[in-house]
Amino acid sequence: MALETYHSKRDFKRTPEPRGRAHHQAGSSFVIQKHDATRLHYDFRLEMDGVLKSWAVTRGPSLNPEDKRLAVHVEDHPLDYGDFEGTIPKGQYGGGTVIVWDRGTWKPIGDAKKGYAKGHLDFELDGEKLHGRWHLVRMAGRSDEKHDNWLLIKGDDAEARHDGEDILEQMPDSAKTGRSLDEVAEAPEKTWNSRAKRAEKPATSAKPVSPRKKAPEVARRPTMPKGAERAALPDFVEPVLAKLKPKPPAGEHWIHEIKFDGYRLQARLDDGELKLLTRSGLDWTDRFGKTVAAALQALPAKTALIDGELVVERDSGASDFSALQHDLSEGRSDRFIFYAFDLLYLDGYDLRSVPLIERKELLEKLLPEHGEVLRYSTHFVDDGGLVLKHACQLSLEGVVSKDRNSEYTSGRTGSWIKSKCSQRQEFVIGGYVPSTTLKNAIGSLAMGVYEKGKLIHVGRVGTGYTVALAQDLYLRLSAMEQKESSFDDKLTAEERRGLVYVRPELVGEVEYRAWSGDGNLRHAAFRGLREDKPAKEIVREMEKTTAPSLPKASVSLTHPDRIYWPDEGVTKEGLANYYAQVWRHMEPFVVNRPLALLRCPDGIDGQRFFQKHAWKGINAHIEQITDPKDKDGEKLLRIIDFDGLIALVQSAVLEIHPWGTTTDNWEKPDMITMDLDPGEDVEWSAVIDAAREIKARFAAVDLASFVKTSGGKGLHVVAPLKPRAGWEEVKAFAKSLADGMSKDSPERYLSVATKAKREGKIFIDYLRNGRGNTAVAAYSTRARPGAAVSMPLSWDELGKEIGPAHFTVDNAAARPEALSSDPWGNFFKAAGPLQTGKPKAKG
């Protein structure tokens, strides 16, 4: 950003802010200004390229590495601004009081310019208040979004604090004058004035630093690092394999990368000719289309050998092996992305004896800075456990930790360690059971692993198959049938029931919860075929671990292989597995409440029935209850335990919508739900802003509030209530809150359900709060493509990286265990009484 933007927003005849100009001398100052404008925030500024690169940090910096503070990238400011403390007049841009909260110098870790361009800036601060390692990370967003949102995160070092210490409260005043915001506001004449003469340079001036040189072209390649050896380009190098451990290793010599969920490939570039080789050396170049190949061939290198992973990413930015498999089966290549994470050979030099961190530096220089299909795998130097925790909160696959000084040595040497957010590995397919609901399709697969050369049965996997995949597997496996058992151990009568044995040649990747006491997989889902891995190499990766105590239902599932979400492969069994894993968190929001249910007996593509009353053949565990105000009317429905929830699954209920009260207190709601429903052209950041505004309005009347994704397009902000106010009072309050937001910001919000007026606006739906009205339950699935669920979040998690349909049946089950606490765990403990009168405006 140039200073033209800064200048265009200000009238320097009215504001005391400095006009300033860009400087040519390099410096390394930083400043954080506490800014009491429309909303109190902190302006975080780093000196780069003769200006102050600036971010507005809405909640201010935190010393807790687990806090990810939203930092909106704003226009560059002049260096003179780093000394500004005073009051910007009302009506001017940024009107309000400013103090210099902290100042000092910063030191980039790595190449600052490249980190800034790529959206991952690592650095150390040496200020009067803040010290140690920090990160600024750009959040993934759509290209048409107006705001450039980043996250400011404290590195987990000696300066970090995990004990809840809030430096903003402990040290609230100016680092320059020691005064508070109020003191500066009351005496603006004693503050810095850009129009007054000054004998000194701004406090932000600092010693120059030398920028790193631009990546050279091939013809001017730098001297190779120590360990590089002149050699011919190898045909293939067996890859380094990661050992599986429960958690990442500790120590400063480890770096940590996000684990990708795709195909491990070796890109071999030889004078314009490219080969993409699997981990076993198979040439799969033709499988992945021309786009990735063209990007690799365009690299500024004559010969190279690059280790990486080819993936397909979901809209959330997470790689998805099932999506990759789907695209390959459809012959689609437009979503392929190749993440490069190691460089083994470059232009005549074998680099395998070069330390990993130096190989990665060469690799980063080789790759394009903003590649669409060819990307550099960024690493983190923080505590690996913290990196894994963040990955699991976002429902990513896990983390790969690597010894920064290690050579590239083929096999499992221990220099690479993988830690996963959920249990996942490959298994050998030893048989199948035909589908009970589809013709010429499999319903489940019998899996095994090799132990001392013998194939041992480990159970069946009955979900994770799309319709197309179930039919494709049937065609493949029916051609591989054999009469004798594929397994070397003896199967029970139940394990043999309906099983068709096949030659144990195919390998499938499976995600599972844990192991049962008898050694079988529990709550397992198929994720795709692994044709890059030989069956004979498949062994158990970890010792058997029994699952945590999960509820068991007495309700039987008929046709458990019935597919409810055909494109995602979620079956009736898969839905039941998901609910078993989230039940203890979901239970308070669905039991003992009148329910409205969306049933889809043939899956989301078939007929739909929105039902509040019983249907023919309803399961006995779904109770029929009398509405006290309609004793002669049709019975309503509720569940009282886990058996009731599984009865809903058996009945093809794909959405659960409870009343905002329990059947113990019909006329006194125990929650208020505000549903944010954005128009098609509304940015996600605007929905987040709306949720935070509702939170502030609830707080103004002493109500706590909680947030969850809707699983659709928006967010739900929910306030727990002590059940004292009646329906009319609660609905009137919700309406006045929605009306207030609409009145205050009519260009952003709408409180009437008129679709024609929704363009560019967010409908604040308060109608969920009338008697008999409902909202989708926390953790409930949605009967929409994608198999999304309505997921409770902490307010700190609310950001661009988690969209409204980010969490799905496939990725959400492992999330609760990744969190240090349940974000809605104290929901009802936080309940307060509804205050009379209208909600106050934010302020």
HUZICOR-V24481 format. One line per field, one symbol per residue. phi: phi as a letter, one per 20 degrees, with the letter a starting at -180 (. if undefined). psi: psi as a letter, one per 30 degrees, with the letter a starting at -180 (. if undefined). burial: 1 if it has 24 or more other ideal C-beta (glycine too) atoms within 12 Angstrom, else 0. A space follows every 50 residues. Layout:
phi = ???
psi = ???
burial = ???
This chain:
phi = .efgfgffecdffdeffffmbfdeffbbecbcdecedgcfbceecdfbln cefcceefdnfceefeedefcefdffdffgffdfbrdeffnegmgqecce fbbrcccfdneffffffenbddaddcdecdbneccdcfefbffeffedec cdcffecfefcdenfdffefceeffedmeegfffffcffedfcfeefced fgfefbffdeffffgffgfdffgffgofcfaffffacgffdeeecfbffd pfeddcdffedbdfcdeddclnedcddffdnfedgffdmdffgffffeff becacdeaceccdfgfnefbfffffffffemecfdfcdeecbcebblnce dfeeggffffffffffeffcfedcceefdddfgffffffffffemefqcd dcffdfeedgneenfccdcdfbfaaeceedrbdffeccelbedbcedbce clndedfcodcdbodfgffgffffffffedfbffffeeeeeffffegmed fcffdeccecdbeadffendfdldcfdqfdfecfffeecffcffcffgfd fcdeeeeelfefeedfedmeegffffffffedgfeegfecelcfcdcddc gdnfedfccecdcfcfmffffefdcefgebfeeffecbccafgfffffff emfdbdcefebdfebgecfdadddeedefgdeffffffgfffffgfffff dmdfbccbfemddccddcdfcffcfegfffffffffffffffffcffdcc ddedffeegmcdeeeeffdefneccffgmffdecgolfcedfceffefaf fcefdfecgfdefefgffefbffdfdgffefcffffneffffr
psi = klfeeeeffkjffekgkkellklfkklhllkkkkjibekklkjkkkkkhg ljkkkjjeglkkfjffkjkkjkkalkllefffgkjakklkflkgkakklj ellblljkjajeeeeeefgjjklkkiafeklaklkjkkkkllfgkekjkl kkkkkiafflkgggkjfeeeiflkfefglleeeeefiffglkkfflkkfl llffklkkljlklkkllefhklkklkfkkkllklekkklkkkkklellll kfgklklkklibkkljjjkjhfkkkjklfggkjgeffgafeeeeeeffki kekljkkakklkklfffkkjeeeeeeeeffgkgfgkkjjkfljfkjhfkk gffkkeeeeeeeeefelkehkefjlkjklkglkeeeeeeeeeeghleakk kkjfglljkkaifffkkkklflkklklkjfllklkffkkhllelkklllk jhfkjkkgaljglgjleeeeeeeeeeeffgklelkfkflkkleeffjgkj klkifkkkkkkleaklfgglkkhkkkflkifgkkeffjlkellkklkljk kkkfkkjkhfgkjejeffgjleeeeeeeeefgefefeffflhkkkkkjki fgaffakkjjkflllkgkkffjkklkkffiffakklkllfaeeeefeeef ghjfkkjllhllffiegjkglkkjjjjklegkkeeeeeeeeeeeeeeeef ghklllkllffcfalkkkkkkkielleeeeeeeeeeeeeeeeeeiffelk gkhjefgfkglkjjjfffglkflllklkfklkilkfhlljkklleffjaf fjlfgekleeffefeeffkfljfgfgeffgklkkklllklll.
burial = 10100110010000111101011001111111111110011111111111 11111111111111111111111111111111111111000011111111 11111111111101110111111110101111111111111000001111 11111110111000001100111111001010011001001101000000 01111100000000100000000100010000110110111111101110 00011111111111111110000111111100011011100110111011 10111111111111111111111111111000101111111111111011 11011111111111111100101111111111111111111111111111 11110111000000111111111111111111111011001111111111 00001111111111111111111101100000001110001000100011 11111111111111100011111111111111101001111000001001 10101010111111111111111111111111101111111111111111 10110000101110000110111110100000000111100111111111 11111111111110011111111111111001111111111111111110 10111111111111111111111010101110111111111101100111 10000001001111111111111111111111110111111111111111 1111111111111111111001110010001101100010000
